[in-house]
Amino acid sequence: MQTIKKSRYAALSCVALAWSSFATSATVLISSDQQAATHPVVHTVEYFGQLVTQRSKGELSVVVKSDGSAGTEMDSMRAVQEGRQAMTRVSLGLLGDKLPAAELASLPYLFRSSAHMWKVLNGDFGKRLDREMLEAGYVRLMYLDSAPRDFYCMKPIHSQADFVGKKVRVMPSKVFEDLIQNLGAKPVSMSFSQVGEALKTGALDCSDGGTVNFVQAGHHKIAPYLIQDEHLLMPEVLLMSKKVWDTLPPAQQEILRTAGRDGTAYMSKLWQDQENTALATAKKAGVTVITRSQISMTAIEALAIKTYSKYVKNSSDLETVMKIMTIK
């Protein structure tokens, strides 16, 4: 009996030693996210991580830090750029102040639909974006679906006049800030995790964002109006530090790229159901949905075009924007 116990102990020790060796040999890649752990973008990056671990046979491991636990979007982007953190998932719009192509892609009412946006991203303009990201220190691993960005507010908005004097949260982007100012409101740049409390206290009158974010964060229980003006179609993007990327062998880089492509397809299937469910949840909670057809868009779009005049700086930019707008 004593011999059997010793044998079992020896076997367990070998297993523990093997696991310890596996664990210490794995390269752990931290990815940060502002959204809650239940959000579809977080689930998608976790799915991406599962693929990476399986395909690398445990040599790579992705750990997602959600709920803003790794800091603000801008903190995370700096950490990734400097190589202090491996990855972060953000809106492409946050790169608008860094990359000329992302700035153009952030122009309001530029994309007609998700299908139009994807056609642009999968073409020459998408290749330009990838080059600019790489030059800025980021490797783009994955695009993730994102619904049109709308406004949700404490009071209804039916026209440009209703924006006047409102305090509106926008992501840190000069394009968005200029749009809000042109509409007659005051842009407030803050982390998404702070929005709920700011709406409660009156520090904000409105925030911009997608319907899923609106519901996942519980903001539909605070702001009673969803204004579906669809001012921006902008994908989410999973960025990896080029400094960290360059430390990995080509085989592991290819695993990350193929897992990113598969993650994009996974998100596409997941997103539409989430969007429909979120809208139904908001309505059930008593949120009044003001659709685009119920908004007087003429003055709003005219002021949005005023934003274009600042960011379309030369004939090349104008040609790029015209190409995007005319793609069918």
Secondary structure, 3 states (H helix, E strand, C coil): CHHHHHHHHHHHHHHHHHHHHHHHHCEEEEEECCCCCCCHHHHHHHHHHHHHHHHCCCCEEEEEECCCCCCCHHHHHHHHHHCCCCEEEEEHHHHCCCCHHHHHHCCCCCCCCHHHHHHHHCCHHHHHHHHHHHHCCEEEEEEECCCCEEEEECCCCCCHHHHCCCEEEECCCHHHHHHHHHCCCEEEECCHHHHHHHHHHCCCCEEEECHHHHHHCCHHHCCCEEEEEEEECCCEEEEEEHHHHCCCCHHHHHHHHHHHHHHHHHHHHHHHHHHHHHHHHHHHCCCEEECHHHCCHHHHHHHHHHHHHHHCCCHHHHHHHHHHHHCC
